[in-house]
Amino acid sequence: MANNDSIKAAGDESDSLVGTESAPIGADTIGAVASAAAEAAAKKRKVKRRDLKAKIRALEAEIEETRSQVLEEPLYGMTPKLEAAVVRALEEERFSIIPRLLRPLHPADQADLIERLDADDRAALINAMGAGLDPEVLVYLDETVREEILSHLDEAHIVRFLSVLDSDDAVDLIGELDEDEQARILQAVPAKDRMILEQGLTFPESSAGRLMQREIVVVPAHWTVGQTIDFLRTVRDLPDDFYAIYAVDPAHRPVGELVLSHLLRTKRPVRVSDIARKDFRRIPVTMDQEEVALLFRQYGLVAAPVVGEDERLLGVITVDDVVDVIDEEAEEDLMRLGGVTEVDLYGSLWDTTRARFPWLVVNLGTAIAASVVIGLFDAAIEKVVALAVLMPIVASMGGNAGTQTLTVAVRAMAMRDLDTRNAMKFIAKETLVGSLNGIAFAVLVAGVSMLWFGDIQIAWIIAVAMVLNLLVAGLVGTLIPLGLERIKVDPAVASGVFLTTVTDVVGFFVFLGLATLVLL
């Protein structure tokens, strides 16, 4: 009995335990769990909102800081802060951080930074950049600095750059090397690129052949718009940037120019020959780059094909290269008027001195010629001190007036706005302008002379000399550049020397000669 009761009690207890485990969860428990989950979710949302507000505040602060910096710093180019950081890294020999500092910069801005450094820092920076140096940087460098940078690069680097750059930039780059180095590098360049480079080097320097790029998109004239678009989408070996497509005949002569905007607006079945322009400008491969720039300016071109003597299509010149030519030609003319070259800015002390010396020798000769004229009237100057005081005024005014006319004439000739057809009209106008200015300044200078020395004769002498010298300045300011161009001499190079000589000699001779006749 006892045992049965024990077993029964144990069974009852077991049933009680089993019943407890299998009993359903009560509503209170479910509510508590749901409440805890809702509270946790609310806390999570609150944290997210707080983090989001913090990010918004940080972003607003960054925007405000950026706005304040924009007011103080240029929207593009090197910033003084970054330039100082690079210079400091070079001074402290922390070369490892230099690539990270320069990586965000455009190649043109990197080129600006390199040009601002001295020779030692340039070499250190190039070594620090190593393989990370962007080949495009060399395209934007001044020629003098680029030659210096190339001397720090081994042939493997140069070969890699030539394979990456556009063909026109690659030809320009290898053209700056000496012949022996060119031969060694060309042997290391892949055959396809070598052929392009060798062909480019055969064209005259500063010609369209050197300026053009060989990467060009051509299609047969009988293709349809649909075929052309499919071709552009499937072929990988195309230029990175292009503005026009050229339709060619079986002999590879360009017969039409198709602008991309026209292509994309035309239905697929239309033939390319039906929508391509037939009156496009073809540039001979031997045309001087200055003429190319004038052609682009005259007709507002964006791109133009380059053809050989047999009219076969060789390449294309784009407006970005023409902008460089315009800048180069304008800089060259401006510096030649002052008797300097681009070497003066980036060249060594010895090169700059040597480049300026011949021009200064010429100026010395003109100064001696003016002094000889003054020496002819030394007796008059000894007796009338006022002549020594006033004579620089006449010569200086003539030189300045002549320079104004000369600048207008040289610029007009460079832009082909002045030629034999309208030369006489221009000469007459500038001579008349010089005469009118001469009369106006004669009255002014005569009055100053009267107040200064109280001598009516000296006032009349300087007035007459002023009129004559400014008249001569207007005349020779036009005749000198026209005459130099006639004999195939660049007017921008030699005009200033002749003008200064003429205005000084005429000014001194007229003023002192009249004084000698009237006062002595």
C-alpha positions as CSV (number, residue, x, y, z in Angstrom):
1,M,0.0,0.0,0.0
2,A,2.7,2.3,1.1
3,N,4.6,1.6,-2.0
4,N,1.6,2.1,-4.2
5,D,0.8,5.3,-2.5
6,S,4.4,6.5,-3.0
7,I,4.3,5.6,-6.6
8,K,0.9,7.3,-7.0
9,A,2.3,10.4,-5.2
10,A,5.3,10.4,-7.5
11,G,3.1,10.1,-10.5
12,D,0.9,12.9,-9.3
13,E,3.9,15.1,-8.8
14,S,5.2,14.2,-12.2
15,D,1.9,15.0,-13.8
16,S,1.9,18.3,-12.0
17,L,5.4,19.2,-13.4
18,V,4.4,18.2,-16.9
19,G,1.3,20.1,-16.7
20,T,3.2,23.2,-15.6
21,E,5.6,23.1,-18.5
22,S,3.0,22.6,-21.1
23,A,0.7,25.3,-19.8
24,P,0.2,28.3,-22.2
25,I,2.0,31.6,-21.6
26,G,-0.3,34.1,-19.9
27,A,-1.4,37.5,-21.4
28,D,0.6,39.4,-18.8
29,T,3.8,37.7,-19.9
30,I,3.2,38.6,-23.5
31,G,2.4,42.2,-22.7
32,A,5.5,42.5,-20.6
33,V,7.7,41.2,-23.5
34,A,6.0,43.4,-26.0
35,S,6.4,46.4,-23.8
36,A,10.1,45.7,-23.4
37,A,10.5,45.3,-27.1
38,A,8.7,48.6,-27.8
39,E,10.8,50.4,-25.2
40,A,14.0,49.0,-26.8
41,A,12.8,50.0,-30.3
42,A,12.0,53.5,-29.0
43,K,15.4,53.9,-27.4
44,K,17.0,52.7,-30.7
45,R,15.0,55.2,-32.7
46,K,16.0,57.9,-30.2
47,V,19.7,57.1,-30.6
48,K,19.3,57.1,-34.3
49,R,17.6,60.5,-34.3
50,R,20.4,61.8,-32.0
51,D,23.1,60.5,-34.3
52,L,21.3,61.9,-37.3
53,K,21.0,65.3,-35.7
54,A,24.7,65.2,-34.8
55,K,25.6,64.3,-38.4
56,I,23.4,67.1,-39.7
57,R,25.1,69.6,-37.4
58,A,28.5,68.3,-38.5
59,L,27.5,68.6,-42.1
60,E,26.2,72.2,-41.6
61,A,29.4,73.1,-39.9
62,E,31.4,71.6,-42.8
63,I,29.3,73.5,-45.3
64,E,29.8,76.8,-43.5
65,E,33.5,76.2,-43.3
66,T,33.6,75.5,-47.0
67,R,31.7,78.6,-47.8
68,S,34.1,80.7,-45.7
69,Q,37.1,79.1,-47.4
70,V,35.6,79.8,-50.9
71,L,35.5,83.5,-50.1
72,E,39.2,83.4,-49.2
73,E,40.6,80.8,-51.7
74,P,40.1,80.3,-55.4
75,L,37.5,77.8,-56.6
76,Y,40.2,75.9,-58.5
77,G,44.0,75.5,-58.5
78,M,46.5,75.2,-55.8
79,T,45.6,76.6,-52.4
80,P,48.3,78.3,-50.3
81,K,47.6,75.8,-47.4
82,L,48.2,72.8,-49.6
83,E,51.3,74.3,-51.2
84,A,52.7,75.1,-47.8
85,A,52.0,71.5,-46.7
86,V,53.9,70.1,-49.6
87,V,56.9,72.4,-49.1
88,R,57.0,71.6,-45.4
89,A,56.9,67.8,-46.2
90,L,59.8,68.3,-48.6
91,E,61.8,70.2,-46.0
92,E,61.2,67.6,-43.3
93,E,61.9,64.8,-45.8
94,R,58.5,63.2,-45.1
95,F,58.3,62.0,-48.7
96,S,55.7,59.3,-48.1
97,I,52.9,61.7,-47.6
98,I,53.5,63.7,-50.7
99,P,51.6,61.4,-53.1
100,R,48.6,61.6,-50.8
101,L,48.7,65.4,-50.8
102,L,48.9,65.6,-54.6
103,R,46.5,62.9,-55.5
104,P,43.3,65.0,-55.2
105,L,44.8,67.7,-57.5
106,H,44.2,68.0,-61.2
107,P,47.4,67.4,-63.3
108,A,47.4,71.1,-64.3
109,D,47.5,72.1,-60.6
110,Q,50.2,69.6,-59.9
111,A,52.2,71.2,-62.8
112,D,51.7,74.6,-61.2
113,L,53.1,73.4,-57.9
114,I,56.1,71.8,-59.6
115,E,56.8,75.1,-61.4
116,R,56.7,77.1,-58.2
117,L,59.4,74.9,-56.5
118,D,63.1,75.4,-57.0
119,A,65.2,72.8,-58.8
120,D,66.2,70.7,-55.8
121,D,62.6,70.5,-54.5
122,R,61.4,69.6,-58.0
123,A,63.8,66.7,-58.1
124,A,62.8,65.6,-54.6
125,L,59.1,65.8,-55.4
126,I,59.4,63.7,-58.6
127,N,61.4,61.1,-56.7
128,A,58.7,61.0,-54.0
129,M,55.9,60.6,-56.6
130,G,57.7,57.7,-58.3
131,A,55.3,55.6,-60.4
132,G,52.4,57.7,-59.0
133,L,53.3,60.7,-61.2
134,D,50.5,61.4,-63.6
135,P,51.8,61.5,-67.2
136,E,49.3,64.4,-67.9
137,V,51.3,66.6,-65.5
138,L,54.1,66.8,-68.1
139,V,51.6,68.1,-70.7
140,Y,50.8,71.2,-68.5
141,L,54.4,72.0,-67.6
142,D,56.4,74.9,-69.1
143,E,58.8,73.6,-71.7
144,T,61.9,74.6,-69.7
145,V,60.6,72.9,-66.5
146,R,59.5,69.8,-68.5
147,E,63.0,69.4,-69.9
148,E,64.3,69.6,-66.4
149,I,61.8,67.0,-65.1
150,L,62.5,64.6,-68.0
151,S,66.2,64.6,-66.9
152,H,65.1,63.1,-63.6
153,L,63.1,60.3,-65.1
154,D,64.5,57.0,-66.3
155,E,63.8,55.7,-69.7
156,A,61.2,53.2,-68.4
157,H,59.1,56.0,-67.0
158,I,59.3,58.0,-70.2
159,V,58.3,54.9,-72.3
160,R,55.3,54.3,-70.1
161,F,54.2,57.9,-70.3
162,L,54.5,57.9,-74.1
163,S,52.2,54.8,-74.3
164,V,49.6,56.5,-72.1
165,L,49.5,60.0,-73.4
166,D,47.5,61.2,-76.5
167,S,49.6,61.0,-79.6
168,D,50.0,64.8,-80.0
169,D,51.2,65.1,-76.4
170,A,53.5,62.1,-76.8
171,V,55.1,63.5,-80.0
172,D,55.6,66.9,-78.2
173,L,57.2,65.1,-75.3
174,I,59.7,63.0,-77.2
175,G,60.5,65.9,-79.5
176,E,62.1,67.7,-76.6
177,L,64.7,64.9,-76.2
178,D,68.0,64.8,-78.0
179,E,68.3,62.5,-81.0
180,D,70.3,59.8,-79.2
181,E,67.8,59.6,-76.4
182,Q,64.9,59.6,-78.8
183,A,66.4,56.6,-80.7
184,R,66.9,54.6,-77.4
185,I,63.4,55.3,-76.2
186,L,61.7,54.6,-79.5
187,Q,63.3,51.2,-79.5
188,A,61.6,50.5,-76.2
189,V,58.2,51.7,-77.3
190,P,55.7,49.2,-78.7
191,A,55.7,49.0,-82.5
192,K,52.3,50.5,-82.9
193,D,53.1,53.6,-80.8
194,R,56.6,53.8,-82.3
195,M,55.2,54.2,-85.8
196,I,53.0,57.1,-84.7
197,L,55.8,58.8,-82.9
198,E,58.3,58.4,-85.7
199,Q,55.8,59.8,-88.2
200,G,55.0,62.8,-85.9
201,L,58.7,63.7,-85.6
202,T,59.0,63.9,-89.4
203,F,56.7,67.0,-89.5
204,P,58.2,70.5,-89.0
205,E,58.2,71.8,-85.5
206,S,55.2,74.1,-84.8
207,S,53.3,72.7,-87.7
208,A,49.9,71.1,-87.8
209,G,51.5,67.7,-88.1
210,R,53.1,68.1,-84.6
211,L,49.9,69.6,-83.2
212,M,47.4,67.0,-84.4
213,Q,46.4,63.8,-82.6
214,R,46.1,60.5,-84.5
215,E,43.3,59.2,-82.4
216,I,40.3,60.0,-84.6
217,V,36.9,58.4,-85.3
218,V,36.2,57.7,-89.0
219,V,33.4,55.7,-90.7
220,P,32.6,54.9,-94.3
221,A,30.4,57.4,-96.0
222,H,27.8,54.8,-96.9
223,W,27.2,53.7,-93.3
224,T,23.9,54.6,-91.6
225,V,23.4,56.4,-88.4
226,G,22.5,53.2,-86.7
227,Q,25.7,51.4,-87.8
228,T,27.7,54.4,-86.6
229,I,26.1,54.4,-83.2
230,D,26.5,50.7,-82.8
231,F,30.2,51.1,-83.8
232,L,30.8,53.7,-81.2
233,R,29.1,51.5,-78.5
234,T,31.0,48.3,-79.3
235,V,34.6,49.4,-80.2
236,R,36.8,50.0,-77.2
237,D,39.8,51.6,-79.0
238,L,38.3,55.1,-79.4
239,P,39.6,58.5,-78.2
240,D,38.6,59.4,-74.7
241,D,37.1,62.7,-76.0
242,F,36.0,63.6,-79.5
243,Y,33.7,66.1,-81.0
244,A,33.1,65.0,-84.5
245,I,33.2,61.9,-86.7
246,Y,34.6,62.0,-90.2
247,A,33.2,60.2,-93.1
248,V,35.8,58.9,-95.6
249,D,35.9,57.5,-99.1
250,P,37.7,54.2,-100.0
251,A,41.0,56.2,-100.4
252,H,40.6,57.4,-96.8
253,R,40.0,61.0,-97.9
254,P,37.5,62.9,-95.7
255,V,34.3,63.7,-97.5
256,G,32.1,64.8,-94.6
257,E,32.2,66.0,-91.0
258,L,29.5,64.7,-88.7
259,V,29.0,66.5,-85.3
260,L,27.9,64.2,-82.5
261,S,24.8,66.3,-81.7
262,H,23.6,65.8,-85.3
263,L,24.3,62.1,-85.2
264,L,22.3,61.6,-82.0
265,R,19.3,63.6,-83.2
266,T,19.0,61.6,-86.5
267,K,17.0,58.4,-87.0
268,R,19.0,55.2,-87.5
269,P,18.2,54.4,-91.1
270,V,19.6,57.7,-92.4
271,R,23.0,57.5,-94.2
272,V,25.9,59.4,-92.7
273,S,26.6,61.0,-96.1
274,D,23.2,62.6,-96.1
275,I,23.7,64.5,-92.8
276,A,27.5,65.1,-92.8
277,R,28.8,68.6,-93.6
278,K,30.6,68.9,-96.9
279,D,32.0,72.4,-96.3
280,F,34.3,71.6,-93.4
281,R,37.8,73.1,-93.2
282,R,40.7,70.8,-94.0
283,I,44.1,71.7,-92.5
284,P,47.3,70.8,-94.5
285,V,49.7,68.9,-92.3
286,T,52.5,71.4,-93.0
287,M,50.5,74.5,-92.0
288,D,52.1,76.6,-89.3
289,Q,50.4,76.3,-85.9
290,E,49.9,80.1,-85.8
291,E,47.9,79.9,-89.0
292,V,45.9,77.0,-87.5
293,A,45.0,79.1,-84.5
294,L,43.9,81.9,-86.8
295,L,41.7,79.5,-88.7
296,F,40.0,78.2,-85.6
297,R,39.5,81.8,-84.4
298,Q,38.1,83.0,-87.7
299,Y,35.6,80.3,-88.2
300,G,34.8,79.3,-84.5
301,L,36.0,75.7,-85.0
302,V,36.0,73.1,-82.3
303,A,37.9,70.4,-84.3
304,A,39.3,70.2,-87.8
305,P,40.8,67.3,-89.8
306,V,44.4,67.3,-90.9
307,V,45.3,66.0,-94.4
308,G,48.5,65.2,-96.2
309,E,49.5,66.2,-99.7
310,D,47.4,63.4,-101.1
311,E,44.3,64.6,-99.2
312,R,44.3,61.5,-97.0
313,L,43.1,61.9,-93.5
314,L,46.0,61.9,-91.0
315,G,44.6,63.2,-87.7
316,V,42.5,65.9,-86.1
317,I,43.3,69.1,-84.2
318,T,41.0,70.1,-81.3
319,V,40.3,73.4,-79.8
320,D,42.0,72.6,-76.5
321,D,45.3,72.3,-78.3
322,V,44.6,75.5,-80.2
323,V,44.1,77.4,-77.0
324,D,47.6,76.4,-75.9
325,V,48.9,77.6,-79.3
326,I,47.2,81.0,-78.9
327,D,48.6,81.4,-75.4
328,E,52.1,80.3,-76.5
329,E,52.1,82.7,-79.5
330,A,50.8,85.6,-77.5
331,E,53.4,85.0,-74.7
332,E,56.2,84.7,-77.3
333,D,55.3,88.0,-79.0
334,L,54.9,89.8,-75.6
335,M,58.3,88.6,-74.3
336,R,60.0,89.4,-77.6
337,L,58.8,93.0,-77.4
338,G,60.7,93.2,-74.1
339,G,63.7,91.2,-75.3
340,V,63.2,88.2,-73.0
341,T,62.1,84.6,-73.3
342,E,60.4,82.0,-71.2
343,V,63.9,81.0,-70.0
344,D,63.9,84.1,-67.9
345,L,61.3,82.7,-65.5
346,Y,62.3,79.1,-65.1
347,G,65.9,79.1,-66.4
348,S,69.1,79.1,-64.5
349,L,71.0,82.3,-63.5
350,W,73.5,81.8,-66.3
351,D,70.9,81.0,-69.0
352,T,68.8,84.0,-68.1
353,T,71.9,86.3,-68.1
354,R,73.1,85.0,-71.4
355,A,69.7,85.3,-73.1
356,R,69.3,88.9,-72.1
357,F,72.8,90.0,-72.9
358,P,72.4,90.4,-76.8
359,W,69.3,92.5,-76.4
360,L,71.0,94.8,-73.9
361,V,74.0,95.2,-76.3
362,V,71.6,96.4,-79.0
363,N,70.0,98.8,-76.6
364,L,73.5,100.1,-75.7
365,G,74.1,100.8,-79.4
366,T,70.9,102.8,-79.6
367,A,71.8,104.8,-76.4
368,I,75.2,105.6,-77.9
369,A,73.6,106.8,-81.1
370,A,71.4,109.2,-79.0
371,S,74.3,110.3,-77.0
372,V,76.3,111.2,-80.2
373,V,73.4,113.4,-81.3
374,I,73.4,115.1,-77.9
375,G,77.2,115.6,-78.2
376,L,76.8,117.5,-81.4
377,F,75.1,120.3,-79.4
378,D,77.2,120.3,-76.2
379,A,78.0,124.0,-76.7
380,A,74.3,124.9,-76.6
381,I,73.7,122.7,-73.6
382,E,76.6,124.4,-71.7
383,K,75.2,127.8,-72.3
384,V,71.5,127.1,-71.7
385,V,71.1,124.7,-68.8
386,A,67.3,124.5,-69.4
387,L,68.0,122.5,-72.5
388,A,69.5,119.6,-70.5
389,V,66.5,119.7,-68.1
390,L,63.9,119.6,-70.8
391,M,65.3,117.4,-73.6
392,P,64.5,114.0,-71.9
393,I,60.8,115.1,-72.0
394,V,60.7,115.3,-75.8
395,A,62.5,111.9,-76.3
396,S,60.4,110.1,-73.7
397,M,57.1,111.3,-75.0
398,G,58.1,110.3,-78.5
399,G,59.1,106.8,-77.4
400,N,55.9,106.3,-75.4
401,A,53.7,107.5,-78.3
402,G,55.6,105.3,-80.8
403,T,55.2,102.3,-78.5
404,Q,51.5,102.7,-78.4
405,T,51.3,102.7,-82.2
406,L,53.8,99.9,-82.5
407,T,51.8,97.7,-80.1
408,V,48.6,98.2,-82.1
409,A,50.4,97.5,-85.4
410,V,52.2,94.3,-84.3
411,R,49.0,92.9,-82.8
412,A,47.0,93.7,-85.9
413,M,49.6,92.1,-88.1
414,A,49.6,89.0,-85.9
415,M,45.9,88.7,-86.2
416,R,46.0,89.3,-90.0
417,D,43.9,92.5,-89.6
418,L,46.7,94.7,-91.1
419,D,48.0,94.1,-94.6
420,T,49.0,95.9,-97.8
421,R,45.3,96.6,-98.6
422,N,44.6,98.8,-95.5
423,A,48.2,99.7,-94.6
424,M,48.0,103.3,-96.0
425,K,44.8,104.0,-94.2
426,F,46.3,102.8,-90.9
427,I,49.5,104.8,-91.5
428,A,47.6,108.0,-92.2
429,K,45.4,107.5,-89.1
430,E,48.3,106.9,-86.7
431,T,50.3,109.8,-88.1
432,L,47.3,112.1,-87.6
433,V,46.8,110.8,-84.1
434,G,50.5,111.5,-83.4
435,S,50.1,115.0,-84.7
436,L,47.0,115.8,-82.7
437,N,48.6,114.5,-79.5
438,G,51.8,116.4,-80.4
439,I,49.8,119.7,-80.6
440,A,48.0,119.0,-77.3
441,F,51.2,118.1,-75.4
442,A,53.1,121.0,-77.1
443,V,50.7,123.5,-75.5
444,L,50.9,121.7,-72.1
445,V,54.7,121.4,-72.1
446,A,55.2,125.0,-73.4
447,G,53.1,126.3,-70.5
448,V,55.1,124.2,-68.0
449,S,58.4,125.5,-69.5
450,M,57.2,129.1,-69.2
451,L,56.3,128.7,-65.6
452,W,59.6,126.9,-64.9
453,F,62.2,129.0,-66.8
454,G,60.2,132.1,-67.8
455,D,61.7,132.0,-71.3
456,I,59.2,132.3,-74.3
457,Q,61.8,131.1,-76.8
458,I,62.5,127.8,-75.0
459,A,58.8,127.3,-74.6
460,W,58.3,127.7,-78.4
461,I,61.3,125.4,-79.1
462,I,60.1,122.5,-77.0
463,A,56.5,122.9,-78.4
464,V,57.7,122.6,-82.0
465,A,60.0,119.7,-81.1
466,M,57.1,117.9,-79.3
467,V,54.8,118.2,-82.3
468,L,57.5,116.9,-84.7
469,N,58.6,114.0,-82.6
470,L,55.1,112.7,-81.9
471,L,54.3,113.0,-85.5
472,V,57.4,111.0,-86.4
473,A,56.6,108.5,-83.6
474,G,53.1,107.8,-85.1
475,L,54.6,107.4,-88.6
476,V,57.6,105.1,-87.7
477,G,55.4,103.1,-85.3
478,T,53.6,101.8,-88.3
479,L,56.3,101.8,-91.0
480,I,58.9,99.9,-88.9
481,P,56.8,96.7,-88.3
482,L,55.4,96.8,-91.9
483,G,58.9,97.1,-93.3
484,L,60.3,94.3,-91.1
485,E,57.5,92.0,-92.1
486,R,58.2,92.8,-95.8
487,I,61.8,91.6,-95.4
488,K,60.7,88.5,-93.5
489,V,61.8,89.7,-90.0
490,D,59.5,89.2,-87.1
491,P,58.2,92.7,-86.1
492,A,57.8,91.6,-82.5
493,V,61.5,91.0,-82.2
494,A,63.2,94.1,-83.7
495,S,60.5,96.8,-83.9
496,G,61.1,98.2,-80.4
497,V,64.9,98.7,-80.9
498,F,64.4,100.7,-84.2
499,L,61.5,102.7,-82.7
500,T,63.5,103.8,-79.6
501,T,66.5,104.8,-81.8
502,V,64.4,106.9,-84.2
503,T,62.3,108.7,-81.5
504,D,65.4,109.5,-79.4
505,V,67.5,110.7,-82.2
506,V,64.7,112.8,-83.8
507,G,63.7,114.2,-80.5
508,F,67.1,115.3,-79.4
509,F,68.1,116.5,-82.8
510,V,65.0,118.6,-83.4
511,F,65.0,120.1,-79.9
512,L,68.7,120.8,-79.6
513,G,69.0,121.9,-83.3
514,L,66.2,124.4,-83.0
515,A,67.7,125.7,-79.7
516,T,71.1,126.2,-81.4
517,L,69.5,128.1,-84.3
518,V,67.3,130.3,-82.1
519,L,69.3,130.9,-78.9
520,L,72.9,131.0,-80.1
